[in-house]
Amino acid sequence: MNSYKILKRQVFSKDNYAIVPIRMQDRFDIMQWRNEQMYHLRQNKPLTEDDQNLYFERVVAKLFEQDQPEQILFSYLENEKCIGYGGLVHINWIDKHAEISFIMATKLEANHFEQHWQTYLSLIEQVAFKDLGLHKIYTYAFDLRPHLYKAFEASGFKKEAVLKEHGRFNDTFIDVILHSKFSPYYLRNASPEDTLSIYEWANDPATRQNSFVYDKVKLEEHKNWFKTKLKQPEADYYMGFYQNIKSGFVRFDMEDEISVIGINISPEQRGKGLSNVFLNLGIKLHLAKYKQQQIHAYIKPENEASKKAFTKAGFRFFSKEIIKNQNALLYKYE
Ligand SMILES: CC(C)(COP(=O)(O)OP(=O)(O)OC[C@H]1O[C@@H](n2cnc3c(N)ncnc32)[C@H](O)[C@@H]1OP(=O)(O)O)[C@@H](O)C(=O)NCCC(=O)NCCS
């Protein structure tokens, strides 16, 4: 299977459907669908097999290895059979947005159009928001297929703009409609205003049990510790938000080339899969600033949720260690 360097996970699935890095073997099906649906695509002549081979060799093959590809393309599968393709295109890595593209096998359009659009959008959203940490995704559609908008709106996309006479169709100029959706996840640098939230989460019984220091944290000590940490260049701390609610704290404490990571999810927000997202996004921010760092996590052997969360985020068990006289598992980010 092809694999994108930029993605931590390669396969995103829901029931019988999945998106996987675009497969060479699907290129002629894709060519056929594109040719059948040329009227709504930015394509002005039918593709030939040679065109398609060239495109896969010259453009697609390079995307897998790039640190910041301009597009990420997927085959859309039903039980392993390709029934569509699409991706994130015109990715803007600075402003963190991307356009969504998708077409399905032409014969499915009559009866399954909305269903496949909605399934596909839910999968591509996971790539964009949970793995890549993009802020906004949008669709750009020639105003020719009004039934598309129902699928967008049912998936939480909102109509954002009408670009007047922005596309040309059969020698007339037609409108282009933009629908967009914003990420519910957001990380910013931790700041003094987070002092009390972090204190409360730190004293939650599950946190104390999973920490290598059992005693309750005292407020004055916590305030001093946090104030000092925020000033230290070796500390890189983030506050994570979900739907605008403060939901988790991710910290990196650096010593030479090793960064030790810790995470604490607000007790009310646990069990919703946020640890995976905040670990992914936190690591991206940390490594963007400190490129050479290796990231280590120390986890108590009985902390099953933490082991799963770190494994899913790309960590692997490395060794058994003793921390403050207690058993610890060292996991390393790969
Ligand atoms: C550990 C912690 C970070 C996990 O975060 P979370 O957002 O609650 O966990 P998620 O919802 O992302 O779940 C992570 C995985 O653990 C599983 N899980 C959750 N609670 C679990 C439990 N009590 N036992 C076993 N598995 C559990 C989930 O099903 C999920 O697995 P999946 O991805 O295979 O579905 C969070 O519970 C926490 O902050 N705990 C207190 C502090 C702590 O332990 N920090 C880590 C120190 S190393």
The ligand as a Tripos MOL2 file, in Angstrom:
@<TRIPOS>MOLECULE
LIG
   48    50     1     0     0
SMALL
NO_CHARGES

@<TRIPOS>ATOM
      1 C1         -5.2580    8.7590   29.6860 C.3       1 LIG1
      2 C2         -6.0310    9.8920   29.0010 C.3       1 LIG1
      3 C3         -5.0230   10.9170   28.4770 C.3       1 LIG1
      4 C4         -6.8040    9.2860   27.8320 C.3       1 LIG1
      5 O1         -7.5210   10.3070   27.2090 O.3       1 LIG1
      6 P1         -9.0610   10.1420   26.7640 P.3       1 LIG1
      7 O2         -9.3760   11.2770   25.8720 O.co2     1 LIG1
      8 O3         -9.8790    9.9390   27.9580 O.co2     1 LIG1
      9 O4         -9.0020    8.7790   25.9880 O.3       1 LIG1
     10 P2         -9.6330    8.4570   24.5920 P.3       1 LIG1
     11 O5        -11.0980    8.6880   24.6220 O.co2     1 LIG1
     12 O6         -8.8310    9.1200   23.5570 O.co2     1 LIG1
     13 O7         -9.3550    6.9010   24.5770 O.3       1 LIG1
     14 C5         -8.1020    6.3500   24.2720 C.3       1 LIG1
     15 C6         -8.2710    4.8480   24.1320 C.3       1 LIG1
     16 O8         -8.3240    4.2490   25.4290 O.3       1 LIG1
     17 C7         -9.5190    3.5260   25.5900 C.3       1 LIG1
     18 N1         -9.9170    3.6980   26.9660 N.ar      1 LIG1
     19 C8        -10.4800    4.7870   27.5340 C.ar      1 LIG1
     20 N2        -10.6300    4.5680   28.8580 N.ar      1 LIG1
     21 C9        -10.1590    3.3140   29.1030 C.ar      1 LIG1
     22 C10       -10.0240    2.5010   30.2660 C.ar      1 LIG1
     23 N3        -10.4080    2.9520   31.4680 N.pl3     1 LIG1
     24 N4         -9.4810    1.2680   30.1290 N.ar      1 LIG1
     25 C11        -9.0780    0.8040   28.9370 C.ar      1 LIG1
     26 N5         -9.1700    1.5200   27.7950 N.ar      1 LIG1
     27 C12        -9.7020    2.7650   27.8940 C.ar      1 LIG1
     28 C13       -10.4770    4.0960   24.5940 C.3       1 LIG1
     29 O9        -11.4820    3.1860   24.2140 O.3       1 LIG1
     30 C14        -9.5490    4.4290   23.4400 C.3       1 LIG1
     31 O10        -9.2350    3.2570   22.7200 O.3       1 LIG1
     32 P3         -9.5340    3.1470   21.1650 P.3       1 LIG1
     33 O11        -8.7650    4.2860   20.5270 O.co2     1 LIG1
     34 O12        -9.0180    1.8120   20.8090 O.co2     1 LIG1
     35 O13       -11.0050    3.3340   21.0430 O.co2     1 LIG1
     36 C15        -7.0520   10.5890   29.9410 C.3       1 LIG1
     37 O14        -7.9630    9.6380   30.4060 O.3       1 LIG1
     38 C16        -6.4230   11.2990   31.1080 C.2       1 LIG1
     39 O15        -6.1510   12.4860   31.0070 O.2       1 LIG1
     40 N6         -6.2090   10.5710   32.2390 N.am      1 LIG1
     41 C17        -5.5890   11.1310   33.4110 C.3       1 LIG1
     42 C18        -4.1210   11.5420   33.2160 C.3       1 LIG1
     43 C19        -3.2860   10.4830   32.5620 C.2       1 LIG1
     44 O16        -3.4030    9.2980   32.8290 O.2       1 LIG1
     45 N7         -2.3770   10.9360   31.6810 N.am      1 LIG1
     46 C20        -1.4650   10.0910   30.9390 C.3       1 LIG1
     47 C21        -0.2220    9.8890   31.7230 C.3       1 LIG1
     48 S1          0.9530    8.9580   30.7750 S.3       1 LIG1
@<TRIPOS>BOND
     1     1     2 1
     2     2     3 1
     3     2     4 1
     4     2    36 1
     5     4     5 1
     6     5     6 1
     7     6     7 2
     8     6     8 1
     9     6     9 1
    10     9    10 1
    11    10    11 2
    12    10    12 1
    13    10    13 1
    14    13    14 1
    15    14    15 1
    16    15    16 1
    17    15    30 1
    18    16    17 1
    19    17    18 1
    20    17    28 1
    21    18    19 ar
    22    18    27 ar
    23    19    20 ar
    24    20    21 ar
    25    21    22 ar
    26    21    27 ar
    27    22    23 1
    28    22    24 ar
    29    24    25 ar
    30    25    26 ar
    31    26    27 ar
    32    28    29 1
    33    28    30 1
    34    30    31 1
    35    31    32 1
    36    32    33 2
    37    32    34 1
    38    32    35 1
    39    36    37 1
    40    36    38 1
    41    38    39 2
    42    38    40 1
    43    40    41 1
    44    41    42 1
    45    42    43 1
    46    43    44 2
    47    43    45 1
    48    45    46 1
    49    46    47 1
    50    47    48 1
@<TRIPOS>SUBSTRUCTURE
     1 LIG1         1 GROUP 0 **** ****
